[in-house]
């Protein structure tokens, strides 16, 4: 049985029916995971022994009548989330050998729901990148579009699920880091509303932008996973105490033939201009027409400050990175280059432990926060960030959600643009607004190019608008 090709729903159905056991599923996945490591390199570390022990325990619990939302379902975890006893390196050499002393809140919630942790997926170092080529442990290859990037920074998680090396995975999204790799690997990826999911125990990239979310094969799987990881957390002051609905009910009462009847979907004119690959544009156009056939009304809207999204994002994000990565100082934990002088030790450890992209963004962030430049750059960027949020709020007064491409072009070959940071940064142009504003967003498969490269479409919703996004996403998924 091809366990690796199953969805969460299919896995739970088989486990409940007794068709197979959790141990069977984990053994099947481990076989394909280990066989692919030399080529795809989706995982940084694989916890085969631990996963099999967890699977045996899940089988025992099920035999005793225990029923949990994810009992016996294996999941891959991005390497920036603490899983007690497992390495947590954020794919950086500076944290090589570090093992998590506690569970992140999202991990604790998954564990309580009965999930099994397969291993740690590769990522751009400290989530700084859009290709998973900046990892300190080597790049990941796209398993669907071979020879190409999987996207990033959650590229390992996307490659694991897209390549049938995991049933589902968690990623984190700072400026599109779930949605962009989901698009490149043909997956569903959810960036929840800021504050919907706890960040406690997640290695910080940019604290006001980061959100953990699911990466799955179907919309229903994403809804199931988001149900489990959402909710208030006393350990995270930015996690909001807002009731969590059952996201799997988002499409329950929809009309079978016209599930989107009465809904208005906005088309931001700034997201449909020059620079969009023709094949991407055609697949987005197809999604628009499907939405109309399902009963939705399309309406053009404007997000007038869109041109400032990328510069605003890269000022705010790098400033927070500069502050967050200051904790890796060779003294408390992680890599240490031994020197007689503590200042020299600090310098040499960071010089050898951080990769080129991390250094680039730390320097940029330190610059925009420095005396004489704070008002000119950082303070002004915060003001523009408010304008971007207000643009989206105004748009949501006219429509239920927005629809656009996820990225301007499909996955490109590994190595291309690797030495062109500006070109890489521009790949986030359609995704950063959701992070800057904190609102909800989802990427779903739209089809493939003539070369077989997956392309996704993005839906952006208001704060806590996940129910709306799931309803639209499910309807488009069924109709594709």
C-alpha positions in Angstrom: 0.0 0.0 0.0 1.3 3.5 -0.9 0.9 5.1 2.5 3.0 8.1 1.4 0.3 9.1 -1.1 -2.5 9.3 1.4 -4.1 12.4 2.8 -4.8 13.0 6.5 -8.5 12.1 6.0 -7.6 8.9 4.1 -5.0 7.9 6.8 -7.5 8.4 9.6 -10.2 6.5 7.8 -7.8 3.5 7.3 -6.6 3.6 10.8 -10.2 3.7 12.2 -11.3 0.8 9.9 -8.3 -1.3 10.9 -7.1 -1.6 7.3 -3.6 -0.8 8.5 -1.8 0.4 11.6 0.2 3.6 12.5 3.3 1.4 12.5 2.5 0.3 8.9 2.1 3.9 7.8 5.4 5.1 9.5 7.4 2.2 8.1 6.1 2.9 4.6 7.0 6.6 4.9 10.4 6.0 6.3 11.3 3.7 3.4 10.6 6.4 0.8 12.0 9.2 3.0 15.4 7.6 3.4 15.5 6.6 -0.3 15.0 10.2 -1.4 17.4 12.0 1.0 20.3 11.9 -1.4 18.3 13.6 -4.1 15.4 15.6 -2.8 16.9 16.4 0.7 13.6 17.4 2.2 14.7 16.5 5.7 17.6 17.7 7.8 17.1 14.9 10.3 14.8 11.8 10.4 13.7 10.4 13.7 13.0 6.8 12.6 13.2 5.3 16.1 11.2 7.9 17.8 8.5 7.9 15.1 8.1 4.1 15.3 7.8 4.3 19.1 5.1 6.9 18.8 3.3 4.9 16.2 3.3 1.8 18.4 1.9 3.9 21.3 -0.8 5.3 19.0 -1.8 1.8 17.9 -2.1 0.8 21.5 -4.2 3.8 22.4 -6.6 3.1 19.4 -6.9 -0.5 20.5 -8.0 0.7 23.9 -10.7 2.9 22.4 -9.0 6.3 22.5 -10.1 8.7 19.7 -8.1 11.8 19.0 -8.2 14.2 16.0 -4.9 13.1 14.5 -4.2 9.8 16.3 -1.5 8.0 14.4 -1.1 10.5 11.7 2.6 11.2 10.9 3.7 14.8 10.3 6.9 16.5 9.2 8.0 19.6 11.1 10.0 22.6 9.8 13.4 22.8 11.5 12.6 26.0 13.4 10.0 24.5 15.8 11.1 22.9 19.1 10.2 19.2 19.5 11.6 18.1 22.8 14.7 15.9 22.4 15.0 16.5 18.6 17.6 18.8 16.9 16.3 22.3 16.2 18.8 24.2 14.1 16.7 26.5 11.9 19.0 24.9 9.2 21.9 27.0 10.5 25.4 25.8 11.4 25.4 28.1 14.4 22.8 25.8 16.0 24.3 22.5 14.9 24.1 20.0 17.7 21.4 21.9 19.6 18.5 19.8 20.9 15.2 21.3 21.9 14.6 21.2 25.7 10.8 21.6 25.4 7.9 21.4 22.9 6.7 24.5 21.0 3.0 25.1 21.7 2.0 24.0 18.2 4.0 20.7 18.8 2.3 20.2 22.2 -1.1 20.6 20.6 -0.2 18.2 17.8 1.1 15.7 20.4 -2.1 16.0 22.5 -4.0 15.3 19.2 -2.1 12.1 18.7 0.2 13.2 15.8 3.5 11.4 15.1 6.7 13.4 14.4 8.7 12.0 11.5 11.6 14.5 11.4 12.9 18.0 10.7 12.5 19.5 7.3 15.1 21.6 5.6 14.6 25.4 5.3 16.3 28.5 4.3 18.7 29.4 7.2 16.6 31.1 9.9 13.8 31.3 7.4 15.7 33.9 5.4 15.1 33.1 1.7 12.7 32.0 -0.9 14.4 29.0 -2.4 15.7 26.7 0.4 19.1 27.2 -1.1 20.5 29.2 1.9 20.2 26.2 4.3 23.5 25.5 6.1 23.0 21.8 5.3 22.5 22.1 1.5 19.6 22.8 -0.8 16.3 21.0 -1.3 15.1 20.0 -4.8 11.6 20.3 -6.0 10.2 16.7 -6.2 7.5 17.7 -8.7 9.6 20.0 -11.0 12.9 18.2 -10.8 16.0 20.3 -11.0 14.1 23.4 -9.7 13.8 25.1 -6.4 10.9 24.0 -4.1 10.4 27.6 -2.9 11.2 28.8 0.6 11.7 29.2 3.3 9.5 26.2 4.1 10.9 24.4 1.0 11.7 21.2 2.9 8.2 20.9 4.2 6.7 21.5 0.8 9.1 19.0 -0.8 8.2 16.4 1.9 4.5 16.7 1.2 4.7 17.3 -2.5 7.1 14.5 -3.0 5.0 12.0 -1.0 7.6 11.9 1.8 5.1 13.0 4.4 1.3 13.1 4.7 1.3 16.7 5.9 3.7 19.2 7.4 4.0 22.4 9.3 5.7 25.5 7.9 6.1 29.1 8.9 5.2 32.1 6.9 7.0 35.5 7.3 6.5 37.0 3.9 5.0 34.1 1.9 7.2 31.2 3.2 4.3 28.7 3.3 2.3 29.9 0.3 5.2 30.3 -2.2 6.6 26.8 -1.7 3.1 25.4 -1.6 2.5 26.9 -5.0 5.8 25.6 -6.4 5.1 22.0 -5.2 1.4 21.8 -5.9 0.1 22.0 -2.4 -2.4 23.8 -0.1 -0.6 26.2 2.3 -2.3 28.4 4.9 -0.9 31.5 6.4 -3.3 32.1 9.4 -4.2 35.5 10.8 -1.5 36.9 13.0 -2.2 35.8 16.5 -4.4 32.8 15.5 -1.5 30.3 16.1 1.0 30.5 18.9 4.7 31.3 18.1 6.0 30.1 21.4 8.8 27.7 20.9 9.3 28.7 17.2 12.8 30.1 16.4 12.0 33.8 15.7 12.6 35.3 12.3 10.6 38.5 12.4 8.3 38.4 15.4 5.6 40.7 14.1 5.3 38.8 10.8 5.8 35.1 11.6 2.9 32.6 11.6 2.9 28.8 11.7 0.6 27.1 9.3 -0.3 23.8 7.6 1.0 22.5 4.3 -1.2 19.7 3.0 -2.4 17.8 -0.1 -6.0 19.0 0.2 -8.1 21.9 1.6 -9.8 19.6 4.1 -6.5 18.3 5.5 -5.4 22.0 6.0 -8.6 22.7 7.8 -8.1 19.7 10.1 -4.6 20.6 10.9 -5.4 24.3 11.6 -8.2 23.2 13.9 -5.6 21.5 16.1 -2.9 24.1 16.2 -5.1 27.3 16.6 -6.1 28.9 19.8 -4.9 31.2 22.6 -1.6 30.5 24.4 -0.7 32.1 27.7 3.0 31.6 26.8 2.6 34.0 23.7 1.4 37.5 24.4 0.7 38.0 20.7 -1.6 35.0 20.5 -5.2 36.3 20.6 -8.0 34.9 22.7 -10.5 34.5 19.8 -12.8 31.4 19.6 -11.6 28.8 17.1 -14.4 27.6 14.7 -14.4 24.2 13.2 -12.8 25.0 9.8 -13.9 21.7 8.3 -17.5 23.1 8.5 -16.6 26.1 6.3 -18.2 24.5 3.2 -20.8 22.3 5.0 -23.9 24.4 4.1 -22.7 25.5 0.7 -25.0 25.0 -2.3 -23.8 22.0 -4.3 -24.0 23.6 -7.7 -23.3 27.2 -6.7 -21.2 27.0 -3.5 -19.9 30.6 -4.0 -23.3 32.2 -4.6 -23.6 35.6 -3.0 -19.8 36.0 -2.6 -17.7 38.8 -4.1 -14.1 38.0 -4.9 -11.8 41.0 -5.3 -9.1 41.2 -8.0 -6.4 43.7 -7.0 -5.5 45.6 -10.2 -1.9 46.1 -8.9 -1.5 42.2 -8.8 -2.4 41.7 -12.5 0.1 44.1 -14.1 3.4 43.4 -15.9 5.8 40.8 -14.7 3.4 37.9 -14.4 4.5 34.9 -16.4 1.9 34.2 -19.2 1.3 30.6 -18.1 0.8 31.7 -14.5 -1.6 34.4 -15.7 -3.6 31.9 -17.8 -4.0 29.5 -14.8 -5.1 32.4 -12.5 -7.6 33.4 -15.2 -8.9 29.8 -15.2 -9.4 30.0 -11.4 -11.3 33.3 -11.9 -13.7 31.7 -14.4 -14.2 28.7 -12.2 -15.2 31.1 -9.3 -17.7 32.8 -11.6 -19.2 29.4 -12.7 -19.5 28.5 -9.0 -21.6 31.6 -8.3 -19.1 34.2 -7.3 -19.1 37.8 -8.4 -15.7 39.2 -9.5 -14.8 42.9 -8.7 -11.7 44.9 -9.4 -10.3 46.6 -6.3 -7.2 48.7 -5.7 -4.4 48.4 -3.2 -2.7 51.7 -4.0 0.4 51.2 -1.8 1.3 47.8 -3.3 4.5 49.2 -4.9 5.8 49.9 -1.4 5.2 46.3 -0.2 8.6 44.8 -0.9 10.7 47.7 0.4 8.5 48.1 3.5 8.7 44.3 4.2 12.4 44.1 3.8 13.0 47.1 6.1 10.6 45.8 8.8 11.7 42.2 8.5 15.5 42.8 8.5 15.2 45.1 11.5 13.5 42.4 13.5 16.0 39.8 12.3 18.9 42.0 13.5 17.3 42.1 17.0 16.3 38.4 17.1 19.5 37.0 15.9 21.6 39.0 18.4 20.8 36.2 20.9 23.2 33.8 19.0 26.3 35.1 20.7 28.4 31.9 21.4 27.8 32.3 25.1 24.4 30.8 26.0 23.9 28.0 23.5 24.9 26.9 20.0 28.2 27.0 18.2 31.2 28.5 19.9 34.6 29.4 18.3 36.9 29.3 21.3 39.0 32.5 21.8 40.7 34.1 24.7 38.9 37.3 24.0 35.1 37.2 24.4 34.5 39.9 21.8 36.7 38.1 19.3 34.9 34.8 20.2 31.5 36.6 19.5 32.7 37.9 16.1 34.3 34.7 14.9 31.4 32.5 16.0 28.9 34.6 14.1 31.2 34.9 11.1 31.6 31.2 10.8 28.1 30.1 12.0 25.9 32.4 9.9 25.6 32.0 6.1 25.9 34.8 3.6 22.1 35.6 3.4 21.8 35.8 7.2 24.7 38.2 7.4 23.3 40.3 4.5 20.0 40.7 6.3 21.5 41.3 9.7 23.6 44.1 8.3 20.7 45.7 6.5 18.5 45.5 9.6 21.2 46.9 11.8 21.7 49.8 9.3 18.0 50.7 9.2 17.9 50.8 13.0 21.0 52.8 13.4 21.2 56.3 14.7 20.5 58.8 12.0 18.7 56.3 9.8 15.9 55.0 12.1 13.5 57.8 11.2 14.4 57.8 7.5 13.9 54.0 7.0 12.4 52.0 9.9 10.0 54.6 11.2 8.8 55.5 7.7 8.4 51.8 6.8 6.1 51.3 9.9 3.9 54.2 8.6 3.7 52.7 5.2 2.9 49.3 6.7 -0.2 51.0 8.3 -1.2 52.3 4.9 -0.9 48.8 3.4 -3.1 47.4 6.1 -5.7 50.1 5.5 -5.7 49.4 1.8 -6.6 45.8 2.6 -9.2 46.8 5.1 -10.9 49.0 2.6 -10.9 46.3 0.0 -12.6 43.8 2.4 -15.4 46.3 2.7 -16.2 45.6 -0.9 -15.4 41.9 -1.2 -15.2 38.7 0.8 -11.6 37.9 -0.2 -9.0 38.7 -2.9 -7.7 36.3 -5.6 -4.3 36.5 -7.3 -1.3 34.5 -8.3 1.0 33.4 -5.5 4.2 34.2 -7.3 4.9 36.0 -10.6 6.6 32.9 -12.1 6.8 29.1 -11.6 9.7 27.4 -9.9 13.1 28.2 -11.5 16.1 26.0 -11.8 18.4 25.5 -8.8 21.3 27.9 -8.8 19.6 30.5 -10.9 19.3 33.9 -9.2 21.3 32.4 -6.3 23.7 35.4 -6.4 21.0 37.9 -7.2 19.3 38.7 -3.8 17.1 41.5 -5.3 15.7 39.1 -7.8 14.9 36.6 -5.1 13.3 39.2 -2.9 10.9 40.2 -5.7 9.5 36.7 -5.8 7.6 37.7 -2.6 5.9 40.7 -4.2 2.4 39.2 -4.1 2.6 37.6 -0.7 4.1 40.1 1.7 1.0 42.3 2.1 -0.8 39.6 4.1 2.1 39.4 6.6 2.5 43.2 6.9 -1.2 43.5 7.6 -1.6 40.3 9.6 -4.5 39.1 7.7 -5.3 35.5 6.6 -4.2 33.9 3.3 -4.2 30.5 1.6 -2.5 29.1 -1.5 -4.2 26.3 -3.5 -3.1 24.4 -6.6 -4.3 26.0 -9.9 -2.7 23.6 -12.4 0.7 23.1 -14.1 2.7 24.7 -16.9 3.5 23.0 -20.2 6.7 21.9 -18.5 4.8 20.3 -15.6 5.7 22.9 -13.0 2.9 23.5 -10.4 1.3 26.9 -10.1 -0.9 28.1 -7.3 -3.5 30.8 -6.8 -3.7 32.9 -3.6 -6.7 33.9 -1.6 -6.3 36.7 0.9 -9.0 37.3 3.5 -9.5 39.7 6.4 -8.4 39.0 10.0 -9.8 35.7 11.2 -11.3 35.2 7.7 -10.1 31.6 7.4 -13.6 30.2 7.3 -14.3 32.3 4.1 -11.0 31.3 2.6 -11.6 27.6 3.2 -15.1 27.8 1.7 -13.7 29.4 -1.5 -10.7 27.2 -1.6 -12.7 24.0 -1.2 -15.1 25.0 -4.0 -12.2 25.8 -6.4 -10.5 22.6 -5.4 -13.5 20.5 -6.3 -14.1 22.3 -9.6 -10.5 22.0 -10.8 
